[in-house]
Amino acid sequence: MKKLISLLLSVLLVFSVGSVAFAQTEASISLNEAKTIALASDEEVILKFTPPEKGNYKVTVAAVERACIEVLVYCGNPDDSSLGEGAVITTDKPTYKGISLKPLIKSVCAQETEITYLNAKKGRQISISIKDKTTFGKEYFEQYGLNGLIDLFTPSEVTVTVEKAELENVKPGDKHHFHHKDAFEFTPDRHGKYRFKSILADGADPEIKIFNCDGYVDGADNTDLENLDFDMTVTLDANETYIVECGNNSIDDETFDEIGTFDVEVEEIVDEAVITAEIVSVDEKLAELDVTVNGNPDKIRFVKENGGTITLTPESANVNSVIKKDTATVWNVTLPVQADEQLYYVFAKFGSQWNENFATVKVSAPAPDMSLKGFNIVDDVDGVIYQGVNKLTFATGIGVTKIQLMKNGNTWTYSDPSMYEDINGLRVWNINMNFTSLGEQTFDIRVRGAKTAFSVVDKLDVLVFSK
């Protein structure tokens, strides 16, 4: 029976694009208005609706008595892409010669011939086209020897309403249960691929159509009688609202009632992520890195060889910026340099799942700057100083933690942090040294770092006079 219905419906749809000229009239309809239209034979009425605000709307075209009509809902003018469409036949008589005639598609009872859900922009005109198809209906039944049904059809009378639609907002991982025709809202957090899969409960034959405020996006209807589930993957934009409309094509052989139920499951498809990590800059304390991920992860994680981890979100203090580039996302982050050499394994998390792919990056602390840039005895006049305490200044690399003056095996060592200040990449030391011996003297200037031994970097020659 299903094949017969499909065949008859396809014939009707072929008729619907035939050469018959439709008399066309236009009118407007407001939100929540119930507008009743009596169509003459082969007449088309186009109702214009202007959404007062952005959001979801439900368009219902219900037969007052009996109707053979085609309903089309367009975004803008009829020449634009349609938001929904469907040829429908309905009758108020429950049976005829043991055969029940219910709407063949897109309806839940003889009074609701067409329901279309749409997400609309404020002020953007929606066109609702209702065509009387009585002539085609008669031809349709006569062709298949059902002449006795002709009298069931008269020029159509329908009531049209447009209402706000409060739809469930489904998230990836959620399921929505369907019996007849229904819809839900889906707003992806990320641009990417999403899978819509039906799961049959009992005898259903589901189809799916996805729309946004610009029209039809994609759809699926599996005609394989061995497996009526649909399984569709479509690329959707982040923060765009989509209406996912699903219907049940399965009809009882005797009553034409829709039978069976099904669930629709939504899943985010995370492609095999390509992730790279590279060092932008590094000094003794901090390393700046760029982590590039194919997709838009919720988190990234740096894992050390010993198992220690650093997990970051876009709001973390260590994250300087998160920038989208085409299909990738670049995280610019700053990490503390905690060892001379640290290997990290870098992972990305999408939703509740850490991706198996990872990058490796090795952060090597630069060799400490142990150089002596210059020195000076503040009270020196042409190399001559006076016996007693004199102030000395040294400019070194910031890797220097101790300065030592050495003469004849005797040493004077300076390491108190209060003695130096880091200025523009230099460590400037201010030291007070007591010169007790008179005459010409030579001191070795030695420096060391936190992990190095003392080494001679220069000599200090002075002539000391008594006061």
HUUR-V732564 format. One line per field, one symbol per residue. ss: DSSP state (H for helix, E for strand, L for the rest). psi: psi as a letter, one per 40 degrees, with the letter a starting at -180 (. if undefined). A space follows every 10 residues. Layout:
ss: ???
psi: ???
This chain:
ss: LHHHHHHHHH HHHHHHLLLL LLEEEEEELL LLLEEEEELL LLEEEEEEEE LLLLEEEEEE EEELLLEEEE EEEEELLLLL LEEEEEEEEE LLLLLELLEL LLLLLLLLEL LELEEEEEEE LLLLEEEEEE EELHHHHHHH HHHLLLHHHH HHLLLLEEEE EEEELLLLEE LLLLEEEELL LEEEEEELLL LEEEEEEEEE LLLLLEEEEE EELLEEEEEE ELLLLLLLLL EEEEEELLLL EEEEEEEELL ELLLLLLELL LEEEEEEEEL LLLLEEEEEE EELLLEEEEE EEEELLLLEE EEEELLLLEE EEELLLLLEE EEEEELLEEE EEEEEELLLL EEEEEEEEEE LLEELLLLEE EEEELLLLLL LEEEEEELLL ELLEEELEEE EEEEEEELLL LEEEEEELLE EEEELLHHHE EEELLEEEEE EEEEELLLEE EEEEEEEELL LLLLEEEEEE EEEEELL
psi: dddddddddd dddddefaeh hhhhiiiiii hehhhhhhhi hfihhhhhhh heihahihhh hhhdciihih hhhihbieei hidiihhihi iehdihfehh hihdifieie egdhhhiihi ihehhhhhhh hhfddddddd dddfffdeed eehiiihihh ihiihhihhi iheiihhicb hiiiihgidi hahhhhhihh dheigiiihh iaeeahdiii hhehedheii ghhihiiheh hihhhiiheh hhddeeihii iiihhhhhhh ihhhhihihd ihaddihhih hhhhagidii hhhideeiih hiideidehd ihhhhbeihh hhihiiheid hhhihhiihh behhidiiii hhhhhihihe ihdiiihdeh hfehiihahi hiiihiieeh eihhhhhfei ihhhehdeei hhhfeihhih hhhhhdiiah ihhhhiiiad fiiiiheaih hihhii.
